[in-house]
Amino acid sequence: RITALYRPDGDGPFRTIIRERQERYARLPIPQIFLPGERALTISRHEGTDAVYELDLKTMEIGRKIFGDPQYDIDGISANLTGDALERISITRDRPEAVWKDPRMADIQLVLDETFGRGVATIVSTDRPRQNILFYVGHPDQRGAFYMFNTESGSTRFVGWVNSTLKDARMNPVRTIRYKARDGKEIPAVLTLPRLRPARNLPLIVLPHGGPWARDAEGWDFWAQPLAELGYAVIQPNYRGSSGFGKAWEAMSDGNWGTAMQDDLDDSITALAQHGIADPKRVCIMGWSYGGYAAARAAQRN
C-alpha cells in the first residue's frame, strides 16, 4: 500500500493524493517531475506500456501523453537543472536510447551522433552549466571508452578505456532476433555469435536472464562475450514475463514459470537450428536467479 503526501509550497499543510495498494504490474501516478501551476509529470502504463503523462495535482487526473511507445516501456525520465521541466527520457528498444527534450542537449547529442554514429555515443554526465559533457563510446561488441566534450571550444579529449586490455577492439557480434514460440508468440532475443567461427552448426548456450522481471538488450555482456570467444553461440531470450515490453507481457509470467516461459527458451533452440546456426544436439543452458531456476527446470524437464 502506497501513501503519497503533497503540498504546493514549503509552508502549507500536506494533502494525501494517493493511498491505495499498487497492483503487481500496474503503476500508481506518483509525481516524478513538478511543473509550474500544480502540475507534474508521471509515468503510467494505463495504456499498456510505461509512458510519460502530465498529471493534475489538484484532481490527480492523468492528462496529455508526453512520450510513449506502444511496444516498449520507458526506463525513466530526468529533469532539467532547475527541476521543473523534462530533459531526457530513457527507453530500451533493441538497445538503450536517450530521447532529449532539452533543445541544447538534443543538439549536443546530434553532434555526437554525426561524429561517432547514431546509438554509439551516450551522454553519461555533465557539469551544471552543461559545458563539459562526459560521454561513452562503444558498440554492443566493444567495451569502449569515455571521452570529455567541451561545448565552448568544441574539443574532445580521451578520458579512459573501460577495459585497458580490450581497448576499442570489436569482439563477438551482437544483434536482436525475433522468433516464434510454439503458440505463435513472438519472442525477442539477443544473439551473440563467435567472431572466429562461421555461424553454422554451432554449439549453443541458452542464457536466460534473472528476475524474471528483467530483460536483456543489445550491449556488452560480460558472460555472453567470453562464451562466444570460446566458440559458442549465445542466445538470451526475453521470454514472456520479461520487463520492458509492457504490462501484458510481464503479466504472462503468472502461472507460467517452468512451463510456457520454459517453452520460450526451448523454442529458441528450434529457431536457431532451423536457420542452420545452432546444432540442436550440442546445447546447454545456464543462468542465475530466475535463469538458474530455468536451467534447473530444463535439466529436469528436458
Phi, psi and chi 1 to 4 in degrees:
 res  aa     phi    psi   chi1   chi2   chi3   chi4
   1 ARG       -  130.8 -175.4  176.5  -61.2  -82.9
   2 ILE  -114.5  132.2  -67.6  177.7      -      -
   3 THR  -118.8  130.3  -60.0      -      -      -
   4 ALA  -122.8  128.9      -      -      -      -
   5 LEU  -109.4  141.5  -54.2  177.7      -      -
   6 TYR  -140.4  144.7  161.7   75.9      -      -
   7 ARG  -143.6  145.2   61.4 -176.4  179.1 -178.1
   8 PRO   -77.6  -10.3   26.9  -34.1      -      -
   9 ASP  -145.5 -177.1   53.8   51.1      -      -
  10 GLY   -88.1    1.1      -      -      -      -
  11 ASP  -117.7  -31.1  -60.0  -43.2      -      -
  12 GLY   -76.1  175.7      -      -      -      -
  13 PRO   -73.9  153.6   27.2  -33.9      -      -
  14 PHE   -79.0  150.6  -79.2  100.3      -      -
  15 ARG  -125.7  135.6  175.2  167.3   58.1   88.1
  16 THR   -76.7  119.6  -60.7      -      -      -
  17 ILE  -106.7  -19.6   56.9  174.0      -      -
  18 ILE  -140.4  130.5  -62.8  173.1      -      -
  19 ARG  -152.2   89.0 -179.6 -178.8  -73.2  157.2
  20 GLU  -161.9  166.6   58.2 -175.7  -69.8      -
  21 ARG   -86.8  132.6 -172.0  176.6  -58.2  -80.6
  22 GLN   -85.8  128.6  179.6  166.0  -66.6      -
  23 GLU   -67.1  156.9  -62.9  176.2   15.4      -
  24 ARG   -55.7  -43.8 -175.3 -168.2  -61.4 -104.1
  25 TYR  -110.7   14.6  -56.1  110.6      -      -
  26 ALA  -107.0  178.8      -      -      -      -
  27 ARG  -134.4  136.1  -88.2 -175.7  179.3  -92.0
  28 LEU   -84.9  149.6  -66.5  175.7      -      -
  29 PRO   -77.7   67.7   29.3  -35.3      -      -
  30 ILE   -79.2  129.5  -62.8  172.5      -      -
  31 PRO   -60.5  134.9  -22.6   33.4      -      -
  32 GLN  -106.1  -42.5  -56.5  -76.8  -39.1      -
  33 ILE  -134.4  128.8  -63.2  173.0      -      -
  34 PHE   -89.9  127.1  -68.2   95.0      -      -
  35 LEU  -101.9  163.4  -53.0  174.8      -      -
  36 PRO   -61.5  148.5  -22.6   33.3      -      -
  37 GLY    80.3   37.8      -      -      -      -
  38 GLU    53.0   45.4  -71.5 -154.5   59.3      -
  39 ARG  -124.1  160.7  -63.0  177.5  -57.4  124.2
  40 ALA  -147.8  170.6      -      -      -      -
  41 LEU  -108.4  137.2  -64.7  179.1      -      -
  42 THR  -134.2  164.2 -170.5      -      -      -
  43 ILE  -109.4  126.3  -61.5  173.7      -      -
  44 SER  -136.7  152.8  173.8      -      -      -
  45 ARG  -121.4   30.2   56.9  175.0   19.2  177.7
  46 HIS   -67.1  -14.8   68.7  -82.9      -      -
  47 GLU  -104.1   11.1  -67.0 -176.1  -57.0      -
  48 GLY   118.4  -43.9      -      -      -      -
  49 THR  -123.1  155.4   57.6      -      -      -
  50 ASP   -62.6  122.7  -74.4  -20.4      -      -
  51 ALA  -140.8  167.5      -      -      -      -
  52 VAL   -98.4  131.2 -171.7      -      -      -
  53 TYR  -133.6  156.1  -62.8   86.5      -      -
  54 GLU   -76.7  149.7  -73.4 -173.1  -10.1      -
  55 LEU  -133.1  127.7  177.2   67.5      -      -
  56 ASP   -85.3  113.7 -173.3  -36.9      -      -
  57 LEU   -77.3  -11.4  -69.1  169.3      -      -
  58 LYS   -81.8  -41.2  -65.6  178.2 -179.6  177.9
  59 THR  -106.2  -14.4   63.3      -      -      -
  60 MET    62.1   28.7  -70.8  -55.9  -69.8      -
  61 GLU   -90.5  134.8  -68.5 -178.4   -6.1      -
  62 ILE   -80.0  130.4  -66.2  176.1      -      -
  63 GLY  -111.0 -130.9      -      -      -      -
  64 ARG   -62.8  137.6 -179.5  171.4   64.2   98.0
  65 LYS   -77.9  127.8  179.9 -171.1  -75.6 -171.6
  66 ILE   -89.7  -41.2  -57.0  -60.3      -      -
  67 PHE  -161.5  140.5 -179.5   88.9      -      -
  68 GLY  -170.1  163.1      -      -      -      -
  69 ASP  -130.2  129.0 -173.3  -60.0      -      -
  70 PRO   -66.9  -14.3   22.9  -32.9      -      -
  71 GLN  -107.1  -22.7  -69.3 -177.9  -79.0      -
  72 TYR  -130.9  142.7  -58.8   95.0      -      -
  73 ASP   -73.5  146.7  -65.7  -39.2      -      -
  74 ILE   -76.1  155.0   67.4  163.9      -      -
  75 ASP   -87.7  -30.5  -60.6  -36.1      -      -
  76 GLY   168.4  175.3      -      -      -      -
  77 ILE  -132.4  155.8   58.3  176.8      -      -
  78 SER  -129.2  144.9  -57.6      -      -      -
  79 ALA   -89.4  165.2      -      -      -      -
  80 ASN   -75.6 -175.3   62.6   -6.9      -      -
  81 LEU   -61.6  -36.8  -76.3  173.8      -      -
  82 THR   -87.0   -5.4   52.5      -      -      -
  83 GLY    77.6   11.2      -      -      -      -
  84 ASP  -119.9   18.1   58.1   -0.7      -      -
  85 ALA  -155.0  157.3      -      -      -      -
  86 LEU   -78.7  130.4  177.1   62.7      -      -
  87 GLU  -108.4  -45.2 -177.6  175.9   74.5      -
  88 ARG  -143.5  143.4  178.8  173.5   65.9  177.8
  89 ILE  -116.7  131.6  -59.4  160.7      -      -
  90 SER  -104.8  133.7  -60.0      -      -      -
  91 ILE  -146.1  144.8 -174.1  170.3      -      -
  92 THR  -115.8  113.5  -58.4      -      -      -
  93 ARG   -96.2 -103.3  -65.5 -177.6  175.3  100.8
  94 ASP   -78.4  -29.0  -70.9  -14.3      -      -
  95 ARG  -144.7  163.9   63.2  176.4   66.8  178.5
  96 PRO   -63.0  142.1  -23.5   34.1      -      -
  97 GLU  -137.0  156.5  -55.9  171.4   32.8      -
  98 ALA  -118.8  130.2      -      -      -      -
  99 VAL  -110.2  110.0  179.0      -      -      -
 100 TRP   -89.9  125.8  -67.4   97.9      -      -
 101 LYS   -96.3  -18.3  -69.2  -61.7 -174.9  179.1
 102 ASP   -80.0  122.3  178.0   86.8      -      -
 103 PRO   -59.4  -39.0  -23.4   33.2      -      -
 104 ARG   -67.4  -44.0 -176.9  164.2 -179.5  -91.6
 105 MET   -67.7  -33.1  -67.0  -57.7  -64.2      -
 106 ALA   -64.0  -38.8      -      -      -      -
 107 ASP   -65.9  -40.3  -73.1  -16.0      -      -
 108 ILE   -64.2  -42.9  -66.6  170.4      -      -
 109 GLN   -62.4  -38.1 -177.8   68.7   63.7      -
 110 LEU   -62.3  -41.2 -178.7   60.8      -      -
 111 VAL   -60.2  -44.2  169.8      -      -      -
 112 LEU   -65.6  -40.1  -63.5  178.3      -      -
 113 ASP   -63.6  -40.6  -71.1  -13.2      -      -
 114 GLU   -68.3  -29.1  -69.8  174.4  -14.7      -
 115 THR   -81.9  -44.9  -56.2      -      -      -
 116 PHE  -109.5  -15.0  -62.2   97.3      -      -
 117 GLY   107.4  144.3      -      -      -      -
 118 ARG   -63.4  132.3 -177.9  172.5  172.5   80.1
 119 GLY    82.1    3.5      -      -      -      -
 120 VAL   -97.1  -37.4  177.3      -      -      -
 121 ALA  -104.1  127.6      -      -      -      -
 122 THR  -120.7  123.4  -56.6      -      -      -
 123 ILE   -71.6  125.0  -64.4  173.0      -      -
 124 VAL  -101.1  -41.6  176.0      -      -      -
 125 SER  -161.8  164.0 -173.2      -      -      -
 126 THR  -145.6  164.8   74.7      -      -      -
 127 ASP   -81.1  171.9   57.5    3.8      -      -
 128 ARG   -63.8  -39.3  -72.4 -167.0   63.5   81.0
 129 PRO   -71.6   -2.5  -15.8   29.6      -      -
 130 ARG    59.4   38.5  -59.3  -64.9 -161.3 -101.3
 131 GLN   -98.5  -40.9 -179.9  175.4  -28.7      -
 132 ASN  -104.2  119.3  -66.8  -64.5      -      -
 133 ILE  -113.6  113.7  -48.7  -65.3      -      -
 134 LEU   -87.4  126.5 -179.0   69.2      -      -
 135 PHE  -138.7  156.0   64.2   98.0      -      -
 136 TYR  -107.8  139.1  164.2   78.1      -      -
 137 VAL  -122.4  122.0  174.5      -      -      -
 138 GLY  -176.9  153.5      -      -      -      -
 139 HIS  -101.2  168.4  -67.1   81.0      -      -
 140 PRO   -59.0  -24.2  -27.8   36.6      -      -
 141 ASP  -104.7   19.0   62.2   -7.3      -      -
 142 GLN  -139.8  130.7 -179.2 -172.4   50.4      -
 143 ARG   -71.3  -34.7 -154.1   61.1 -169.4  100.4
 144 GLY    81.3 -168.6      -      -      -      -
 145 ALA  -152.2  166.5      -      -      -      -
 146 PHE  -106.5  143.4  -70.6   97.0      -      -
 147 TYR  -134.8  159.8  -63.9   84.5      -      -
 148 MET  -118.4  127.5 -172.1   73.4   76.9      -
 149 PHE  -111.7  128.1  172.8   56.5      -      -
 150 ASN  -102.1  118.6 -175.6  -80.3      -      -
 151 THR   -74.3  -20.9   58.2      -      -      -
 152 GLU   -78.0  -46.6  -63.5  -62.8  -47.7      -
 153 SER   -90.6  -18.8   65.7      -      -      -
 154 GLY    76.9    9.1      -      -      -      -
 155 SER   -89.5  150.6   62.6      -      -      -
 156 THR  -125.1  133.5  -61.7      -      -      -
 157 ARG  -126.3  147.8   65.1  178.2  176.5   86.2
 158 PHE   -74.4  135.2  174.9   77.4      -      -
 159 VAL  -103.4  -50.2  174.9      -      -      -
 160 GLY   174.0  155.1      -      -      -      -
 161 TRP   -76.1  146.1  -59.0  110.6      -      -
 162 VAL   -69.0  -39.3  175.7      -      -      -
 163 ASN  -132.0  114.5 -175.4  -58.0      -      -
 164 SER   -73.7  -12.8   57.6      -      -      -
 165 THR   -84.9  -47.3  -60.4      -      -      -
 166 LEU   -77.9  -31.8  -63.7  175.9      -      -
 167 LYS    50.7 -122.3  -64.5 -175.9  177.9  178.3
 168 ASP  -105.1   21.5   61.2   -9.0      -      -
 169 ALA   -62.7  136.5      -      -      -      -
 170 ARG   -86.0  122.5  -60.0  -66.4  -65.5  -91.9
 171 MET  -101.1 -127.0  -58.4  -60.5  -71.5      -
 172 ASN   -87.2  128.6  -57.7  -75.0      -      -
 173 PRO   -64.6  143.9   20.8  -31.0      -      -
 174 VAL  -125.2  135.4  180.0      -      -      -
 175 ARG  -151.7  162.8   73.0  176.0 -167.9  -92.6
 176 THR   -94.2  133.6  -63.4      -      -      -
 177 ILE  -122.5  166.2   66.8  167.9      -      -
 178 ARG  -135.9  133.3  -71.0  169.0  174.5   82.0
 179 TYR  -135.3  161.7   61.4   89.6      -      -
 180 LYS   -91.0  130.2  -66.3  -72.0 -173.5 -179.6
 181 ALA   -77.0  169.3      -      -      -      -
 182 ARG   -63.2  -22.0   63.9 -166.2   65.8 -176.9
 183 ASP   -97.9    9.6   64.1   -5.6      -      -
 184 GLY    95.1  -10.1      -      -      -      -
 185 LYS   -65.3  140.5  -67.5  -77.0 -169.6  -62.8
 186 GLU   -89.9  126.0 -174.6  177.0   78.2      -
 187 ILE  -109.5  117.7  -48.5  -63.2      -      -
 188 PRO   -79.3  144.4   25.9  -28.2      -      -
 189 ALA  -150.3  152.8      -      -      -      -
 190 VAL  -100.7  125.7  179.9      -      -      -
 191 LEU  -114.7  125.0  176.6   64.2      -      -
 192 THR  -114.4  126.0  -55.4      -      -      -
 193 LEU  -114.2  146.8  -66.0  173.1      -      -
 194 PRO   -67.7  133.2   23.2  -31.4      -      -
 195 ARG   -75.7  -18.1   63.5 -171.0  175.0   94.6
 196 LEU   -98.9    5.2  -59.5  175.9      -      -
 197 ARG  -136.8  149.3  -73.8 -171.3  179.5 -174.3
 198 PRO   -64.1  147.6  -15.9   27.8      -      -
 199 ALA   -81.5   61.6      -      -      -      -
 200 ARG  -136.6  125.8  -61.5  -66.8  -60.2  172.4
 201 ASN    54.8   44.4 -154.9   38.5      -      -
 202 LEU   -85.2  150.6  -67.8  167.8      -      -
 203 PRO   -65.5  142.7   24.9  -32.8      -      -
 204 LEU  -121.3  139.1  174.9   67.3      -      -
 205 ILE  -116.4  121.5  -64.5  176.3      -      -
 206 VAL   -89.1  124.4 -178.9      -      -      -
 207 LEU  -125.2   80.6 -175.3   60.2      -      -
 208 PRO   -73.9  140.2   26.0  -31.8      -      -
 209 HIS   -71.9  166.6   61.3   71.2      -      -
 210 GLY   -81.1 -168.3      -      -      -      -
 211 GLY   118.1 -101.2      -      -      -      -
 212 PRO   -76.8   -0.7   31.3  -36.0      -      -
 213 TRP   -84.2   73.6  -57.0  -68.5      -      -
 214 ALA  -155.1 -174.4      -      -      -      -
 215 ARG  -160.4  162.1   65.2  162.3  -64.9  179.4
 216 ASP  -108.2  150.5  -75.4  -50.2      -      -
 217 ALA  -145.2  167.0      -      -      -      -
 218 GLU   -62.6  122.8  -67.9  177.1   16.1      -
 219 GLY   173.4  169.2      -      -      -      -
 220 TRP   -66.5  121.4 -178.6  -88.5      -      -
 221 ASP  -114.6  121.0 -170.4  -71.2      -      -
 222 PHE   -77.3   -1.0   65.7   89.2      -      -
 223 TRP  -104.1  -46.5  -73.8   37.3      -      -
 224 ALA   -63.9  -38.4      -      -      -      -
 225 GLN   -65.7  -50.2  -78.9  -66.4  -33.2      -
 226 PRO   -66.2  -30.6   17.8  -29.6      -      -
 227 LEU   -67.1  -42.3  -68.2  170.9      -      -
 228 ALA   -65.5  -34.7      -      -      -      -
 229 GLU   -62.9  -27.5 -170.8   70.6    6.3      -
 230 LEU   -82.7   -4.5  -66.9  172.7      -      -
 231 GLY   110.9    3.5      -      -      -      -
 232 TYR   -91.6  146.2  -62.4   96.2      -      -
 233 ALA   -80.8  141.8      -      -      -      -
 234 VAL  -126.9  123.3 -177.8      -      -      -
 235 ILE  -114.8  131.9 -173.0   74.4      -      -
 236 GLN  -122.8   88.0  -63.4  170.3  -85.6      -
 237 PRO   -73.7  140.4  -16.6   32.0      -      -
 238 ASN   -93.8   71.0  -76.4  -51.9      -      -
 239 TYR   -57.4  162.2   47.6   85.1      -      -
 240 ARG   -56.1  140.0   66.4 -163.8   74.1 -164.4
 241 GLY   102.0  -14.5      -      -      -      -
 242 SER   -68.8  152.0  -60.8      -      -      -
 243 SER   -80.8  163.2  -57.9      -      -      -
 244 GLY    98.2   -9.2      -      -      -      -
 245 PHE  -117.4   19.0  -57.2   92.1      -      -
 246 GLY   100.7  167.4      -      -      -      -
 247 LYS   -61.3  -45.1  178.1 -179.8  178.5  179.9
 248 ALA   -64.1  -39.8      -      -      -      -
 249 TRP   -66.7  -41.5 -166.1 -110.7      -      -
 250 GLU   -62.7  -43.3  -87.1 -169.8   26.6      -
 251 ALA   -66.3  -17.5      -      -      -      -
 252 MET   -68.4   -6.9  -74.0 -177.1 -170.9      -
 253 SER   -72.7  -24.1   61.2      -      -      -
 254 ASP   -63.0  121.0  -73.7   -8.8      -      -
 255 GLY    76.9    4.0      -      -      -      -
 256 ASN  -117.7    7.0  -75.5  -39.6      -      -
 257 TRP   -60.9  127.7  -72.3   41.6      -      -
 258 GLY    73.6    2.7      -      -      -      -
 259 THR  -121.1  -96.6   54.0      -      -      -
 260 ALA   -62.9  -35.3      -      -      -      -
 261 MET   -64.8  -35.2  -67.7  159.0   73.7      -
 262 GLN   -70.6  -37.5 -158.4   73.4   22.3      -
 263 ASP   -58.2  -40.2  -67.3  -17.8      -      -
 264 ASP   -58.9  -38.4  -66.3  -14.9      -      -
 265 LEU   -69.0  -47.4  -58.4  177.4      -      -
 266 ASP   -61.0  -36.8  -68.7  -11.0      -      -
 267 ASP   -70.8  -18.7  -66.8  -17.0      -      -
 268 SER   -66.5  -33.4   71.4      -      -      -
 269 ILE   -65.6  -45.8  -56.1  167.3      -      -
 270 THR   -59.6  -45.0  -56.2      -      -      -
 271 ALA   -63.5  -45.3      -      -      -      -
 272 LEU   -70.0  -32.0  -68.0  176.9      -      -
 273 ALA   -68.4  -39.2      -      -      -      -
 274 GLN   -63.9  -30.5  -72.1  174.4  -16.0      -
 275 HIS   -87.3    1.7  -75.4   88.0      -      -
 276 GLY    77.2    7.5      -      -      -      -
 277 ILE   -79.6  -42.4  -65.0  172.4      -      -
 278 ALA  -115.3  148.5      -      -      -      -
 279 ASP   -91.4  110.0  178.5   -3.3      -      -
 280 PRO   -65.8  -10.4   25.5  -34.0      -      -
 281 LYS   -91.7   -4.9  -64.3 -179.8 -179.3  178.3
 282 ARG  -128.4   77.7  -66.6 -171.9  -65.4  159.3
 283 VAL  -133.8  140.3 -178.1      -      -      -
 284 CYS  -135.5  168.3   75.3      -      -      -
 285 ILE  -133.2  139.2 -179.2  170.6      -      -
 286 MET  -145.3  156.0   58.9  178.5  -74.8      -
 287 GLY  -179.7 -179.6      -      -      -      -
 288 TRP  -140.1  160.9   63.1   99.3      -      -
 289 SER    58.3 -130.2 -176.4      -      -      -
 290 TYR   -60.1  -33.1  177.5   85.3      -      -
 291 GLY   -62.4  -32.5      -      -      -      -
 292 GLY   -69.6  -38.9      -      -      -      -
 293 TYR   -61.7  -43.7  162.3   77.2      -      -
 294 ALA   -63.7  -36.3      -      -      -      -
 295 ALA   -66.0  -43.7      -      -      -      -
 296 ALA   -64.8  -41.0      -      -      -      -
 297 ARG   -63.7  -38.3  174.2   65.5  165.5  146.6
 298 ALA   -63.8  -40.9      -      -      -      -
 299 ALA   -63.1  -38.8      -      -      -      -
 300 GLN   -77.8  -41.9  173.6  -93.8  -31.2      -
 301 ARG   -83.0  -38.4 -169.8  176.8   83.8  150.9
 302 ASN   -98.6      -  -62.0   14.1      -      -
